Amino acid sequence: MPQFLSNSLFLTQRYKQTRTDITEPKIKKGRCEWVISRSLCYYRLFDLTAIPVAQRAHVLTHRIKQWSVFSHYGQYIVWQKEKAQVWIWNQERCDTLQQDLMLSVKNVVYIPETLLKLKSENEFVIVKLSEGYEMQVWLNGYLSASHWLDHSPSNVEIASFQRKHKLNNSTSIEHIDTSELLEKPWGKNKRGVQLGIVYAEKTVNYSIILILFSVLCWQITSIWKWKQATTDVLQQIDILSEETAQILDARNQVLKNLEIIEQLHTLVRFPTQLEIMLAAAKSLPTKSARFVEWDYQLDSLSITIQSISIDPILYVTAFQKAPFFENVTIENTSKKDELKVRMNIVEIK
């Protein structure tokens, strides 16, 4: 094979997506990899021991849909025996960024950042990432638990994580501090259960059935019950799929509504009531002053103040200088030690 053709076949162009930017490869040739920062991923370990092997892929797909916070998500699944290590992310965001970059590659390989860091066996690990840190619990070679933080975890956060996952405080902690990524992920992305496992299980089952049938005829009844149990599981899966279909549709509609609300907030935004309360409290000119009544609307505020010394001009000046307020007016009340202050709320620009 010519040298230039061999190089082009084995080259890898690796894009790195974080919360704030995209790092593009210097050489844009060869296989395209899209590394997704751990801060943009959700991780969960699914134990499917109780599910028949041939049905695990279907059940896992259903459970991921229930767990996902995204209406359109990408996924990376690493199977290890009866357990599935699953990462998901917002696929719509990735597609938008690729359109902005005018990336025309058809087969993009998506890889969560965790899979390009060192793998452990039975340890509690703290890994430094491109963004923040990840606390990991490894059991028998699979990632049992994971939690991402945007800062180096404190002793309190480490202890809380250990208690949550039933680890002793004396458990040793390994720190992995390297900015380098592995050339290949430590686990392959497999959407279904390994076919070899299914085939092996079926072969073993058939062999056992034939042997037992030739030796003990009464085993036929047990085999029939096993098949009946499998049928019941399939029926339960179908019922579960129908029951949750409406829930998933409603969840997707809520997500769309939240996007619309966020877009509306960007058009017109007033300060939150907590911000207004803080600004009003800081504007009180005397220590003896306190709020008696509070009437807040979206663009206006009316408060009644009680104080030993009531000076209307002093209060108008104080609130007029505060952020968020304008058109401040004063009204007297029936009590000598009280006055009512009315003002308009200013939009945040």
N, C-alpha and C positions, 0 to 999 in steps of 0.2 A: 504493500500500500504506500502511495506517495506520502512524504513527510507532512506536506501542508494539509492533506486530506485527513491524515491521522490526528493532527493537532486540532483541527476544527471539530472532529467528532467527539473528542474528549474534553474540550473546553467547557467551562461552566460560567455563565454570567449570573451573579448573585446580587439581587436587590435586597435591601434591608429596610423594613418599614417600622418606624417608631410612632409614638403618639404625636410627634411634632413635625417630622420630616421623613424623606426617603433618601437613602444612600444608594447611588447608582454605581454599577461596576465600571471600571476603567475600560475594559474590553467587552464590547457587547456582541459576543459571538458564542455559539454553542448552546448547550442545554441551559434553560432559564429556571433559576430557583428564586423564590420569593420568601425571604425569611421574615416571619412576623414576630415582633417583640413580645415577650411574655406579658408585658403590661396590657396588651391588646387581646390576650387569650383568656378563656376560661378552661379550667382543667378539672376532670373528675375520673375516678376509678370505678368501673362497673364490674361487680361480681355476679357472673351468670352461671354459677355452679348448679343452681337448681333448675336451669332451663336445659332441655334436650339439645345436644350439639347442633343438630340440623336446623333448629329454630333460633339459635342465639343471635345470628345476624339480624333477623327480622325484629326480634324483641329489642335488641340494642338500638336499632334505628328509631323505634317507637319511643324508647326512653330518652334518647337524645333530643327528640322533638319536644318532649315535655319539659326537659331541663333547660333548653336553650332560651336565652334572652333576646335572640335576634330572629327576625322574621325570615331572613335569608342568610344562612351561615355556611362557612366552610368548616371542614372537619379533618382531623388527622387521628387515625385509630391504630394503636399498636396492641395486637393480641398477644397474651402470654398465658397459654393454657386456657382456663375458664375465665380469665379476667381480661377486661378491655381498658386500656389507658387512652383516654379521649381528650383531645384539645379542640375547641371551637373558637371561631372569630367572626367578625362582621364581614361577610364576603362582598356586600355592596360597597363598602368603603374601599376594599382592595380593587374592585372593578373600576371605581371612579378614579382612583390614583393611576391605574394603568392607562386609562383613557387620557388623563391629563399628560402622561408621559408619552402618549402615542405609541405605546408598546404593542407591537403587532404579533408577538409570539403567541401561537395557539396553545401549546401544551406547557402551561406554567406549573411548576411543582411548588406547592406551598409547604413550608416547613416551620413549625413553631420553634422559637429560639431555644427552648429547653432541650429539644432533641439534638442540638448541636453543642451542648455542654457535656462534660464528663458524666457517665453513668455510674451509679454506686450499687451496692448489694444490700447490706443491712446497716444503714447509718442514718443519722440525722445530719443533714447538710444545709449550709447556707451558701448560696451561689450568687456572686456578683454578676449582674447582667448589663446589657447596653443601657437599660433604664431600670434603676432600682435594684432590689435584691429578691431572691426567692428562697423561702424555707421549704425544705423537702424532707419527707420521710420515706426511706427505702426499706422494703421487706422482701427478702428472697428474690432480689433482682428486679422488682417492679416498683414503680412510683406509687406508694400507698396514699400519700397526701402532699399537697402543694399549696403554698400561700405566697402571693406577691405583695411587696411593699415598695413604695417609692423612696424609701430611706433605709439605712442600715438598721436592722431590728434591735430594739433595746432589750435589756434583760427581762423586763416585764412582758414584752411581746413574745419573747422566746419561751418563757415559762408558761404563758397562756396557751401557746401553740402546742407545747409538750403535754399539758394537761388535757387539752381537747382530744389529742390522739393517743392518750394513755401511755405517755413516755415518762420514764423516771427523770427527775431533775439531774441525776448523776450521769445521764446518757451523754456520751462524748459527742462533741460538735465538730464537724469538719468544715472548714472554710475553703471554698474554691474561688479564687480571685484571679481571673484571667479574662482578657478581652478577646482572646482568640476563639474562633468557632471551629468545630470539627469539620473535616472535609465532607463527611457523610453523616447523616443522622444515625443514632444508635439503634433506632427501631424503624422497621418498614411500615408504610401506610397500607393497611389491609382493611378494606371495607367489609369483607365477610369473614367467616371463620375459615381457618386453613382447611383446604379440601382434603389434604392428607389425613388430618385428624378425623374428619367425618368418614372418609373411606375406611380408615383403620377401625373406627368404632363399629361401622356396619359389618365389616368383615368378621370382627370378633364376635359380634352378636349373632350373626348367621351361623358361625361355626359352633358356638355354644348351643344354639337352638337345635342344630342337627345332631350333635352328640347327645344332648339330653333327651331328644325325641327318640333316638334309637335305644337309649338305656331306660329312661323313665317316661312312660306315656303320660303320666299325670302332670308333667311339666307343661303340657299344652294349655292347661287351664291358666297357669301363671303367665304364659306368653300372651294369651288372649287378654288378661287383665292389664298387662303392660301396654299393649296396643290401645286398649280402651283408655288408659290413663293419658297416653299421648294424644288421643283424639280429644279428650277433655281439655288438655292444655291448649290445643289449637283453637278449640271453640272459645275458651276464655280469652285468648289473644284477639280473636275476631271481635268479641264483645267489647273488650277494652279499647280496641281501635275505634269502634263506632262511638263509644261513650266520650272519648277524649277529642274526637274530631271537632265537635262544636266548641270545646274549650280552647283548642288551638286556633280556631278561626276567630273567636272572641279576643284571644290574646294578640293576634296579629292586628286586629282592628284597633285595639287599645294602643299598640305601638305606633300605628299610623296617626291616631289622634294626638298622641304625645308629640310627634314630629310637627304636626300642624300648630300645636300650642306653642312649641319652642320657636317656630317661625314667626308667629304673631308677637311673641315677647320681644323678638329682635326689632320689630317695627316700632312698637310703643312700649317703653319700659319705665315704670315708676319704681322708686325705692321700696323695699320691703317694709312691712310695718315694724319689724324689729329695728331696722336702720332708722326709721322715723322716730321710734321711741328713744333710741340712744341719742339722736340729735336733739330732741326736745328736752331730755333730761340734762344734757350738757348745757343747754341754753338758759336754765333757771338761774336768775341773777343772785339769789340769796339761798343760804343753806336751809332756812326754815321753810322754804317753799316746797309744796308737794301737790301732786295731781289728785283731784277729787273726782272728776269725770273725764272720760276719754271717748270721743266720737270720731272715728276714722272712716273716711270714704276714699275711693280710688284717687281722687284729685283734690281732696280738701280734708281739713282737720279742725276739730273744735275741742278745746280742752278747758276745764275749769280748774283754777289754781287757788290754793289756800296758803296764806303766808301772814306773818306778823306785820310785815311792811308791804303795802300794796302801792306801787308806783306805776301807773299805766305806761308812761313814757319809757321807763326803764325796761319794761317787759317787751314793748314794741321794738325797741332798739335791739334787745338781745335776740329775739326770735328772727328779726329781719336779717341779722348778720349770719344766722345759722344756715347750713346747707339744706336744700330741699324746700325751703319756705319762701313765700312771697305774699304781698298784699295782706300784711298782718294788721288785724283790727282788734280793738278791746271793747268789751261790754261789761257794765257793772251788773252785779247780782243783788239779791235781797240781803246778802250778808256783807258786812263791812270788810271782813278779812278775806273775801273771795273776789275773783274777777274771771271773766270768760275771755279766752283768746281764740280768735278765728283766723285761719290762714289757708292759702292754696298750696298744694303740693306740686313741685316742679319736676318735669320729666328728666330722666338721666339721659344725657346726649353722648 
